[in-house]
Amino acid sequence: YSSAASDVYKRQLLDLRQFREVGSVLYVAAHPDDENTQLLAWLSRGQGYRTAYLSLTRGDGGQNVIGPELGDKLGVARTQELLAGRRLDGAQQFFSRALDFGYSKDSADTQRVWGRTEVIGDMVRVIRRFRPDVILTRFSPQPGGTHGHHTASAVLAIEAFKLAADPAAYPEQLAEGLKPWTTRRIMQNGSFGRSAPTADSLSVVIGGADPVLGIPLSTLSLRVLGEHKTQNLAGVVFGQGRGAGVGSGPRSETFFPLGGEPAKAGLFDDVATTWTARYPGPGAEIDALATAAVAAFDQKNLAANVPALLALRAKLAALPADPLVTDKRAQLDRALRACLGLVVTTTVATPDAVPGETLALTHT
């Protein structure tokens, strides 16, 4: 029984545990590396929530400390850095069309350059596609003390939060099959623009260890920062003792209300975060099967888990398709593929293709 087999077992068991959790949270900020990496790791890996980061820009207006690439090429590099970070913390990654045009002191000027209506439309599309229960902004919508892009990201997030639920807003998206979506609440994750608790703010202690790697989530968040090589964020953290949402252990995060229903005890107050509550009827069977699959999971014979996972998959297939169910089906299929030892490789004769060309694909 090797350590490699143990890692596979832990990953699949983590997938199953996360499968049982149906709460969703969308984090919004302006640039790659703006996100609170420790909070994202805690939400996704620690709590099992379906988690995503929406970076309005790709960071193409920033600096590059490891090479000469700037502009569009830097945007490509920083996009890949974000995707590498998401592979570590398990969150999804979204972008808008907003261009990172360098430092801006003024939020209104930023919105003019970005194209306010178009960027809000991109954000509404992400909300309607991802369907978060909670939206978190990194920055305050109030100007002062930070970059105009940062402030604009919060201002536009509040507007998108409202319009995503409006059936009259961006009707072309509805024609494509998207539906209006009402997010329960939108809150600012404190520390940028304001951090002192207020009467209506919420404090949440985050911490713990990654269930697979066995390392503190704070250490995992450092690894995520280390993927931002063009920005040398790991060097900033270790050299100056600070970073984008990084601490040495458990810490308290403060959240300030920006819209929607108030939260008193937790981010997911009054949100249905179980299959039973979210999908009355079939959800109870899915909950029961998933709980039984986790309890009986055989770590030394992964193939023995396949019948239980297939039974769970059959129940899930009976649910009407929506973005949450689609994501959960993919998560369950990842666990199934690993337990089956199923690997699919596709090869082509040439590395290049142009639109309209016919390619022969070989699947093994």
BELKAZI-V866627 format. One record per run of one state. SS is the DSSP state (helix for helix, strand for strand, loop for the rest). FROM is the first residue (numbers start at 1). TO is the last residue. Records with the same first field share a line. If there is no record, write none. Layout:
SS: FROM-TO  FROM-TO
//
This chain:
loop: 1-2  20-23  30-36  47-49  56-71  90-91  96-106  115-115  131-133  138-147  164-170  176-184  190-201  207-208  210-215  227-228  232-232  241-250  261-274  279-281  296-301  318-322  341-345  348-361  364-364
helix: 3-19  37-46  72-89  107-114  116-130  148-163  171-175  217-226  229-231  233-240  275-278  282-295  302-317  323-340
strand: 24-29  50-55  92-95  134-137  185-189  202-206  209-209  216-216  251-260  346-347  362-363
//
